[in-house]
Amino acid sequence: MTETRNTRIRRLVYQSSYTGMKETDLLLGRFAQDHLAGLDDQELDHYEALLEAGDGQIYLWVSGAEPVPAQYDTSVLELIKKFRNV
């Protein structure tokens, strides 16, 4: 059974809100609610891969504490960084 786009977005919003680290829960949960519906399928793939990297890593990358590996350095991560600074 294939997941519909709407179901995928709802799942990703949920996952974003419960990453395990309060700081990333707040950041990614709000980002997901505000932006996931506007992302294309490839960008959703990038976002999903980012979530799989883990909340601790995401926090370090978004805060600039660690360099972002090339595979995660996507337009989606840049959107998250800009969202964080708003």
Secondary structure by P-SEA (a helix, b strand, c coil): ccccaaaaaaaaaaaaaccccaaaaaaaaaaaacccccccaaaaaaaaaaaaacaaaaaaaaacccccccccccaaaaaaaaaaac
